[in-house]
């Protein structure tokens, strides 16, 4: 067993959504803000939990699928559309959440691709 040092204080441990650059914002507010920004990007059809549903922020009694936040990184799993090149979509999502991530790395993962949705006449 490896000693990882003193136990984190309440609300400051891995996976809680607090950490460098996030101030005292609760994990739920932070994860929701990141999810909203990611969903609003061009070329994003939605968020994905991944093959086994592991990309998620676990909250009391529920989970927010598609965004995983901890002290070191923010992981976002998206379902992209064919509306634009995939690297452009991933870059836009990364830029959209950079200020919320603070000093943490932002990883954007494309889990699926769907045809561009065309609205009626």
DSSP file (Angstrom, degrees, kcal/mol; ACC not computed):
  #  RESIDUE AA STRUCTURE BP1 BP2  ACC     N-H-->O    O-->H-N    N-H-->O    O-->H-N    TCO  KAPPA ALPHA  PHI   PSI    X-CA   Y-CA   Z-CA
    1    1 A X              0   0    0      0, 0.0     2,-0.4     0, 0.0     0, 0.0   0.000 360.0 360.0 360.0 136.5    0.0    0.0    0.0
    2    2 A X        -     0   0    0      2,-0.0     2,-0.6     1,-0.0     0, 0.0  -0.803 360.0-127.4 -98.9 133.7    1.3    3.4   -0.9
    3    3 A X        -     0   0    0     -2,-0.4     3,-0.1     1,-0.1    -1,-0.0  -0.687  22.3-175.2 -78.8 121.9    1.1    6.3    1.5
    4    4 A X        -     0   0    0     -2,-0.6    -1,-0.1     1,-0.4     2,-0.1   0.229  43.9-109.4-102.1  13.1   -0.5    9.2   -0.3
    5    5 A X        -     0   0    0      3,-0.0    -1,-0.4     2,-0.0     3,-0.1  -0.434  67.6  -9.2  91.5-168.4   -0.1   11.7    2.5
    6    6 A X  S    S-     0   0    0     -2,-0.1     3,-0.1     1,-0.1     2,-0.0  -0.251  81.6 -95.5 -65.7 151.8   -2.8   13.2    4.7
    7    7 A X        -     0   0    0      1,-0.1    -1,-0.1     6,-0.0    -2,-0.0  -0.370  47.9-102.4 -63.8 143.2   -6.4   12.6    3.9
    8    8 A X        -     0   0    0      1,-0.1     5,-0.2    -3,-0.1    -1,-0.1  -0.309  37.8-106.0 -65.7 151.4   -8.0   15.4    1.9
    9    9 A X    >   -     0   0    0      1,-0.2     3,-2.4     3,-0.1     4,-0.3  -0.377  55.0 -72.1 -71.0 157.7  -10.2   17.8    3.7
   10   10 A X  T 3  S+     0   0    0      1,-0.3    -1,-0.2     2,-0.2     0, 0.0  -0.264 122.4  12.7 -53.5 129.8  -13.9   17.6    3.1
   11   11 A X  T 3  S+     0   0    0     -3,-0.1    -1,-0.3     3,-0.1    -2,-0.1   0.499 112.2  82.7  82.4   4.2  -14.8   18.8   -0.4
   12   12 A X    <   +     0   0    0     -3,-2.4    -2,-0.2     5,-0.1    -3,-0.1   0.294  63.8 105.4-123.4  11.0  -11.2   18.8   -1.6
   13   13 A X  S >  S-     0   0    0     -4,-0.3     3,-1.9     1,-0.2     5,-0.4  -0.361  82.1 -69.7 -90.6 170.9  -10.5   15.3   -2.6
   14   14 A X  T 3  S+     0   0    0      1,-0.3    -1,-0.2     2,-0.1    56,-0.1  -0.271 119.5  20.2 -56.7 139.7  -10.2   13.7   -6.0
   15   15 A X  T 3  S+     0   0    0      3,-0.1    -1,-0.3    -3,-0.1    43,-0.2   0.456  93.1 105.1  82.4   0.7  -13.4   13.5   -7.9
   16   16 A X  S <  S-     0   0    0     -3,-1.9    11,-0.3     2,-0.3    54,-0.1   0.654  87.3-121.1 -88.4 -14.1  -15.1   16.2   -5.8
   17   17 A X  S    S+     0   0    0      1,-0.4     2,-0.4    -4,-0.3    53,-0.1   0.548  78.7 106.3  87.3   6.5  -14.9   18.8   -8.5
   18   18 A X        +     0   0    0     -5,-0.4    -1,-0.4    51,-0.1     2,-0.3  -0.880  39.9  96.7-114.5 153.5  -12.9   21.2   -6.4
   19   19 A X    >   +     0   0    0      4,-0.4     3,-2.3    -2,-0.4     4,-0.5  -0.986  69.5   2.3 161.9-163.1   -9.2   21.9   -6.9
   20   20 A X  T 3  S+     0   0    0     51,-0.4    83,-0.5    -2,-0.3    84,-0.4  -0.234 128.8   4.8 -54.3 127.7   -6.8   24.3   -8.6
   21   21 A X  T 3  S+     0   0    0     81,-0.2    -1,-0.3    82,-0.1    81,-0.2   0.456 109.4  90.2  82.6   0.1   -8.6   27.1  -10.3
   22   22 A X    X   -     0   0    0     -3,-2.3     3,-1.5     1,-0.3    -2,-0.2   0.513  67.7-160.7-108.4  -5.0  -12.1   26.2   -9.1
   23   23 A X  T 3   -     0   0    0     -4,-0.5    -4,-0.4     1,-0.2    -1,-0.3  -0.347  61.0 -39.0  61.7-139.1  -12.4   28.1   -5.9
   24   24 A X  T 3  S+     0   0    0     -6,-0.1    -1,-0.2     2,-0.0     2,-0.1   0.182  89.7 141.1-107.8  16.8  -15.0   26.8   -3.6
   25   25 A X    <   -     0   0    0     -3,-1.5    -3,-0.0     1,-0.1     5,-0.0  -0.379  58.0-111.1 -60.8 129.7  -17.6   26.0   -6.3
   26   26 A X     >  -     0   0    0      1,-0.1     4,-2.2    -2,-0.1     5,-0.2  -0.243  23.2-114.6 -61.8 152.4  -19.4   22.7   -5.4
   27   27 A X  H  > S+     0   0    0    -11,-0.3     4,-2.8     1,-0.2     5,-0.3   0.859 113.7  55.7 -56.5 -39.2  -18.7   19.8   -7.7
   28   28 A X  H  > S+     0   0    0      2,-0.2     4,-2.4     1,-0.2    -1,-0.2   0.939 108.7  45.4 -63.6 -47.3  -22.3   19.7   -9.0
   29   29 A X  H  > S+     0   0    0      2,-0.2     4,-2.3     1,-0.2    -1,-0.2   0.912 115.3  48.3 -62.0 -42.9  -22.3   23.3  -10.1
   30   30 A X  H  X S+     0   0    0     -4,-2.2     4,-2.2     2,-0.2    -2,-0.2   0.943 113.1  45.8 -64.0 -49.3  -18.9   22.9  -11.8
   31   31 A X  H  X S+     0   0    0     -4,-2.8     4,-2.5     1,-0.2    -1,-0.2   0.891 113.2  50.3 -63.5 -40.1  -19.8   19.7  -13.6
   32   32 A X  H  X S+     0   0    0     -4,-2.4     4,-2.6    -5,-0.3    -1,-0.2   0.909 110.0  50.1 -64.9 -41.8  -23.1   21.1  -14.8
   33   33 A X  H  X S+     0   0    0     -4,-2.3     4,-2.2     2,-0.2    -2,-0.2   0.910 112.2  47.7 -63.1 -42.2  -21.5   24.2  -16.1
   34   34 A X  H  X S+     0   0    0     -4,-2.2     4,-2.4     2,-0.2    -2,-0.2   0.925 112.4  49.3 -63.8 -44.9  -18.9   22.2  -18.0
   35   35 A X  H  X S+     0   0    0     -4,-2.5     4,-2.6     1,-0.2    -2,-0.2   0.911 110.4  50.5 -61.6 -43.5  -21.6   19.9  -19.4
   36   36 A X  H  X S+     0   0    0     -4,-2.6     4,-1.5     1,-0.2    -1,-0.2   0.918 111.9  47.1 -62.3 -44.1  -23.7   22.8  -20.6
   37   37 A X  H  < S+     0   0    0     -4,-2.2     4,-0.4     2,-0.2    -1,-0.2   0.910 112.4  49.3 -65.1 -41.3  -20.8   24.5  -22.3
   38   38 A X  H >< S+     0   0    0     -4,-2.4     3,-1.3     1,-0.2    -2,-0.2   0.930 110.5  50.4 -63.6 -44.9  -19.8   21.2  -24.0
   39   39 A X  H 3< S+     0   0    0     -4,-2.6    -1,-0.2     1,-0.2    -2,-0.2   0.799 105.4  58.2 -62.6 -29.0  -23.3   20.6  -25.2
   40   40 A X  T 3< S+     0   0    0     -4,-1.5    -1,-0.2    -5,-0.2    -2,-0.2   0.544  83.2 107.3 -81.5  -6.1  -23.6   24.1  -26.7
   41   41 A X  S X  S-     0   0    0     -3,-1.3     3,-1.7    -4,-0.4     2,-0.1  -0.448  81.5-101.2 -75.9 144.8  -20.6   23.7  -29.0
   42   42 A X  T 3  S+     0   0    0      1,-0.2    50,-0.1    -2,-0.1    51,-0.1  -0.398 108.6  26.4 -61.7 136.1  -21.1   23.3  -32.7
   43   43 A X  T 3  S+     0   0    0      1,-0.2    38,-2.4    -2,-0.1     2,-0.6   0.454  91.3 118.2  89.9   0.7  -20.8   19.7  -33.8
   44   44 A X  E <   +A   80   0A   0     -3,-1.7    36,-0.2    36,-0.2    -1,-0.2  -0.902  33.9 176.8-105.4 118.2  -21.8   18.2  -30.4
   45   45 A X  E     -     0   0A   0     34,-3.1     2,-0.3    -2,-0.6    35,-0.2   0.724  65.3 -53.6 -86.9 -24.7  -25.0   16.1  -30.5
   46   46 A X  E     -A   79   0A   0     33,-1.3    33,-2.8    -8,-0.1    -1,-0.3  -0.979  61.1 -72.6 171.8-175.4  -24.7   15.2  -26.8
   47   47 A X  E     -A   78   0A   0     -2,-0.3     2,-0.4    31,-0.3    31,-0.3  -0.721  37.0-151.2-105.2 157.6  -22.5   13.8  -24.0
   48   48 A X        -     0   0    0     29,-2.7    29,-0.3    -2,-0.3    18,-0.1  -0.959  18.5-148.7-130.6 145.6  -21.6   10.1  -23.6
   49   49 A X        -     0   0    0     -2,-0.4     6,-2.6     1,-0.3     5,-0.4   0.491  54.0-118.1 -86.6  -4.2  -20.8    8.0  -20.5
   50   50 A X    >   -     0   0    0      3,-0.2     3,-1.0     1,-0.2    -1,-0.3  -0.233  46.3 -51.2  88.6 175.0  -18.4    5.9  -22.5
   51   51 A X  T 3  S+     0   0    0      1,-0.3    -1,-0.2     2,-0.1    -2,-0.1   0.844 142.7  26.2 -56.5 -38.3  -18.7    2.2  -23.2
   52   52 A X  T 3  S-     0   0    0     -3,-0.2    -1,-0.3     0, 0.0    -2,-0.1   0.242 111.9-108.7-112.1  12.3  -19.1    1.3  -19.6
   53   53 A X  S <  S+     0   0    0     -3,-1.0    -3,-0.2     1,-0.1    -2,-0.1   0.738  77.8 131.5  71.6  23.3  -20.6    4.5  -18.3
   54   54 A X        +     0   0    0     -5,-0.4     2,-1.4     1,-0.1    -4,-0.2   0.615  42.3  87.6 -88.0 -12.1  -17.5    5.5  -16.5
   55   55 A X  S    S+     0   0    0     -6,-2.6    11,-3.3     2,-0.1     2,-0.3  -0.719  71.0 108.8 -87.4  95.7  -17.2    9.1  -17.7
   56   56 A X  E     -D   65   0B   0     -2,-1.4     2,-0.6     9,-0.3     9,-0.2  -0.989  68.0-122.8-162.3 155.9  -19.5   10.7  -15.1
   57   57 A X  E     -D   64   0B   0      7,-2.1     7,-2.6    -2,-0.3     2,-0.6  -0.958  33.5-138.5-106.1 121.3  -19.5   13.0  -12.1
   58   58 A X  E     +D   63   0B   0     -2,-0.6     2,-0.3     5,-0.2     5,-0.2  -0.709  27.1 177.2 -88.3 122.5  -21.1   11.1   -9.2
   59   59 A X  E >   -D   62   0B   0      3,-2.8     3,-1.9    -2,-0.6     2,-0.3  -0.764  46.6 -68.6-118.8 162.7  -23.4   13.2   -7.1
   60   60 A X  T 3  S-     0   0    0      1,-0.3     3,-0.1    -2,-0.3    -1,-0.0  -0.350 119.5  -8.6 -56.1 114.8  -25.6   12.4   -4.1
   61   61 A X  T 3  S+     0   0    0     -2,-0.3     2,-0.3     1,-0.1    -1,-0.3   0.410 135.0  35.1  80.2  -2.2  -28.3   10.1   -5.5
   62   62 A X  E <   -D   59   0B   0     -3,-1.9    -3,-2.8     2,-0.0     2,-0.3  -0.960  67.8-129.0-163.4 177.9  -27.4   10.5   -9.1
   63   63 A X  E     -D   58   0B   0     -2,-0.3     2,-0.7    -5,-0.2    -5,-0.2  -0.990  14.3-131.9-141.5 152.2  -24.7   11.1  -11.7
   64   64 A X  E >   -D   57   0B   0     -7,-2.6    -7,-2.1    -2,-0.3     3,-0.8  -0.907  32.0-144.1-103.6 108.5  -24.0   13.5  -14.5
   65   65 A X  E 3  S+D   56   0B   0     -2,-0.7    -9,-0.3    -9,-0.2   -16,-0.2  -0.500  73.4  29.7 -79.7 139.4  -23.0   11.5  -17.5
   66   66 A X  T 3  S+     0   0    0    -11,-3.3    11,-2.1    -2,-0.2     2,-0.4   0.236 102.7  77.4 104.3 -12.0  -20.3   12.7  -19.9
   67   67 A X  E <   -B   76   0A   0     -3,-0.8     2,-0.5   -12,-0.3     9,-0.2  -0.992  49.9-177.1-134.4 126.2  -18.2   14.8  -17.6
   68   68 A X  E     -B   75   0A   0      7,-2.7     7,-3.0    -2,-0.4     2,-0.4  -0.989  10.9-174.7-123.0 123.9  -15.6   13.5  -15.1
   69   69 A X  E     +B   74   0A   0     -2,-0.5   -52,-0.3     5,-0.2     2,-0.2  -0.962  13.7 148.1-123.6 130.9  -13.9   16.1  -12.9
   70   70 A X        -     0   0    0      3,-2.1   -56,-0.1    -2,-0.4    34,-0.1  -0.813  61.1 -80.9-142.7-171.1  -11.1   15.7  -10.4
   71   71 A X  S    S+     0   0    0     -2,-0.2   -51,-0.4     1,-0.2     3,-0.1   0.712 124.4  34.7 -69.4 -20.5   -8.1   17.7   -9.1
   72   72 A X  S    S+     0   0    0      1,-0.2    33,-1.8    32,-0.1     2,-0.3   0.750 121.3  10.1-105.3 -29.6   -5.9   16.9  -12.0
   73   73 A X  E     - c   0 105A   0     31,-0.2    -3,-2.1    33,-0.0     2,-0.5  -0.975  48.8-138.6-152.7 159.4   -8.1   16.7  -15.1
   74   74 A X  E     -Bc  69 106A   0     31,-2.7    33,-3.0    -2,-0.3     2,-0.5  -0.996  24.7-164.4-118.6 123.1  -11.5   17.3  -16.7
   75   75 A X  E     -Bc  68 107A   0     -7,-3.0    -7,-2.7    -2,-0.5     2,-0.4  -0.939   5.9-174.7-112.1 130.4  -12.6   14.5  -19.0
   76   76 A X  E     -Bc  67 108A   0     31,-2.8    33,-3.2    -2,-0.5     2,-0.5  -0.990   7.2-163.5-125.7 125.7  -15.5   15.2  -21.5
   77   77 A X  E     - c   0 109A   0    -11,-2.1   -29,-2.7    -2,-0.4     2,-0.3  -0.944  19.4-175.8-111.0 122.6  -16.9   12.4  -23.6
   78   78 A X  E     -Ac  47 110A   0     31,-3.1    33,-2.7    -2,-0.5    34,-1.0  -0.764  32.1-135.7-118.6 160.8  -19.0   13.6  -26.5
   79   79 A X  E     -Ac  46 112A   0    -33,-2.8   -34,-3.1    -2,-0.3   -33,-1.3  -0.984  37.2-156.2-107.2 116.5  -21.2   12.3  -29.4
   80   80 A X  E     -Ac  44 113A   0     32,-2.6    34,-2.7    -2,-0.6   -36,-0.2  -0.562   5.5-134.5 -95.8 157.4  -20.1   14.4  -32.4
   81   81 A X  E >   - c   0 114A   0    -38,-2.4     3,-0.6    32,-0.2    34,-0.2  -0.576  23.4-117.0 -99.7 169.8  -22.1   15.2  -35.5
   82   82 A X  T 3  S+     0   0    0     32,-1.0    33,-0.1    -2,-0.2     4,-0.0   0.305  88.8 103.8 -85.6   9.1  -20.8   15.0  -39.1
   83   83 A X  T 3  S+     0   0    0    -40,-0.1     2,-0.3     1,-0.0    -1,-0.2   0.725  90.6   4.0 -66.2 -23.3  -21.4   18.8  -39.4
   84   84 A X  S <  S-     0   0    0     -3,-0.6     5,-0.1   -41,-0.1    -1,-0.0  -0.961  97.5 -65.9-154.2 166.2  -17.7   19.6  -39.1
   85   85 A X    >>  -     0   0    0     -2,-0.3     4,-1.8     1,-0.1     3,-0.5  -0.333  45.5-126.2 -59.9 139.0  -14.3   18.0  -38.8
   86   86 A X  H 3> S+     0   0    0      1,-0.2     4,-2.6     2,-0.2     5,-0.2   0.869 106.7  55.5 -58.2 -42.4  -13.9   16.1  -35.6
   87   87 A X  H 3> S+     0   0    0      1,-0.2     4,-2.4     2,-0.2    -1,-0.2   0.879 107.2  51.5 -60.6 -34.6  -10.7   17.8  -34.5
   88   88 A X  H <> S+     0   0    0     -3,-0.5     4,-2.3     2,-0.2    -1,-0.2   0.909 110.0  48.8 -66.3 -41.2  -12.4   21.2  -34.8
   89   89 A X  H  X S+     0   0    0     -4,-1.8     4,-2.3     2,-0.2    -2,-0.2   0.947 112.6  47.3 -62.4 -48.6  -15.3   20.0  -32.6
   90   90 A X  H  X S+     0   0    0     -4,-2.6     4,-2.4     1,-0.2    -2,-0.2   0.907 112.2  50.3 -60.9 -42.3  -12.9   18.6  -29.9
   91   91 A X  H  X S+     0   0    0     -4,-2.4     4,-2.6    -5,-0.2    -1,-0.2   0.895 109.4  51.1 -63.3 -40.4  -10.9   21.8  -30.0
   92   92 A X  H  X S+     0   0    0     -4,-2.3     4,-2.4     2,-0.2    -1,-0.2   0.914 110.4  48.6 -64.5 -42.0  -14.0   24.0  -29.6
   93   93 A X  H  X S+     0   0    0     -4,-2.3     4,-1.3     2,-0.2    -2,-0.2   0.935 111.6  50.3 -61.5 -45.7  -15.2   21.9  -26.6
   94   94 A X  H  X S+     0   0    0     -4,-2.4     4,-0.8     1,-0.2     3,-0.5   0.929 113.0  45.5 -59.2 -46.7  -11.7   22.2  -25.0
   95   95 A X  H >< S+     0   0    0     -4,-2.6     3,-0.5     1,-0.2     4,-0.5   0.874 107.5  59.4 -64.2 -36.9  -11.7   26.0  -25.5
   96   96 A X  H 3< S+     0   0    0     -4,-2.4    -1,-0.2     1,-0.2    -2,-0.2   0.789 115.6  32.5 -64.7 -28.2  -15.2   26.4  -24.2
   97   97 A X  H >X S+     0   0    0     -4,-1.3     4,-1.7    -3,-0.5     3,-0.7   0.440  87.2 101.5-109.7  -0.3  -14.4   24.8  -20.8
   98   98 A X  H <X S+     0   0    0     -4,-0.8     4,-1.1    -3,-0.5     3,-0.2   0.876  82.6  51.0 -54.7 -42.8  -10.8   26.0  -20.3
   99   99 A X  H 34 S+     0   0    0     -4,-0.5    -1,-0.3     1,-0.2     3,-0.1   0.833 111.1  48.9 -67.4 -29.7  -11.7   28.8  -17.9
  100  100 A X  H <4 S+     0   0    0     -3,-0.7    -1,-0.2     1,-0.2    -2,-0.2   0.778 107.8  55.8 -76.2 -26.8  -13.8   26.4  -15.8
  101  101 A X  H >< S-     0   0    0     -4,-1.7     3,-1.9     1,-0.2     2,-0.2   0.700  83.7-171.9 -79.4 -19.9  -11.0   23.8  -15.7
  102  102 A X  T 3<  -     0   0    0     -4,-1.1    -1,-0.2     1,-0.3   -81,-0.2  -0.469  69.5 -13.3  64.6-127.0   -8.4   26.3  -14.3
  103  103 A X  T 3  S+     0   0    0    -83,-0.5    -1,-0.3    -2,-0.2   -82,-0.1   0.468 111.1 110.6 -87.0  -2.9   -5.0   24.6  -14.3
  104  104 A X  S <  S-     0   0    0     -3,-1.9   -31,-0.2   -84,-0.4     2,-0.1  -0.398  75.7-107.0 -76.2 150.1   -6.3   21.2  -14.9
  105  105 A X  E     -c   73   0A   0    -33,-1.8   -31,-2.7    -2,-0.1     2,-0.6  -0.478  28.6-142.8 -69.2 143.4   -5.8   19.3  -18.2
  106  106 A X  E     -c   74   0A   0    -33,-0.2     2,-0.5    -2,-0.1   -31,-0.2  -0.957  15.7-170.5-114.5 116.0   -8.9   19.1  -20.4
  107  107 A X  E     -c   75   0A   0    -33,-3.0   -31,-2.8    -2,-0.6     2,-0.5  -0.922   2.5-165.8-107.2 124.7   -9.4   15.8  -22.3
  108  108 A X  E     -c   76   0A   0     -2,-0.5     2,-0.4   -33,-0.2   -31,-0.2  -0.950   6.6-170.5-112.4 126.7  -12.1   15.6  -24.9
  109  109 A X  E     -c   77   0A   0    -33,-3.2   -31,-3.1    -2,-0.5     2,-0.8  -0.951  16.6-144.7-119.7 132.3  -13.0   12.2  -26.2
  110  110 A X  E     +c   78   0A   0     -2,-0.4   -31,-0.2   -33,-0.2     3,-0.1  -0.864  22.6 172.2 -98.8 111.1  -15.3   11.4  -29.1
  111  111 A X  E     +     0   0A   0    -33,-2.7     2,-0.3    -2,-0.8   -32,-0.2   0.713  62.8   3.2 -92.0 -23.1  -17.2    8.3  -28.3
  112  112 A X  E     -c   79   0A   0    -34,-1.0   -32,-2.6     2,-0.0     2,-0.4  -0.984  57.8-141.9-158.3 161.6  -19.6    8.3  -31.2
  113  113 A X  E     -c   80   0A   0     -2,-0.3     2,-0.3   -34,-0.2   -32,-0.2  -0.999  18.4-175.0-131.8 133.1  -20.5   10.1  -34.4
  114  114 A X  E     -c   81   0A   0    -34,-2.7   -32,-1.0    -2,-0.4     3,-0.1  -0.889  35.2 -91.4-124.5 157.1  -24.0   10.7  -35.7
  115  115 A X        -     0   0    0     -2,-0.3     2,-0.1   -34,-0.2   -32,-0.0  -0.329  55.7 -90.6 -62.8 148.4  -25.3   12.2  -38.9
  116  116 A X        -     0   0    0      1,-0.1     2,-0.5   -35,-0.1    -1,-0.1  -0.369  42.9-122.1 -60.5 135.8  -25.9   16.0  -38.8
  117  117 A X        -     0   0    0     -3,-0.1     2,-0.5    -2,-0.1    -1,-0.1  -0.718  23.7-158.3 -86.1 124.8  -29.5   16.7  -37.7
  118  118 A X        -     0   0    0     -2,-0.5     2,-0.1     0, 0.0    -1,-0.0  -0.908  10.7-140.3-106.5 125.7  -31.5   18.7  -40.3
  119  119 A X        -     0   0    0     -2,-0.5     0, 0.0     1,-0.1     0, 0.0  -0.404  32.4 -84.2 -81.9 162.4  -34.5   20.6  -39.0
  120  120 A X              0   0    0      1,-0.1    -1,-0.1    -2,-0.1     0, 0.0   0.136 360.0 360.0 -59.4 176.9  -37.7   20.9  -41.0
  121  121 A X              0   0    0      0, 0.0    -1,-0.1     0, 0.0    -2,-0.0   0.450 360.0 360.0 -61.6 360.0  -38.5   23.5  -43.7
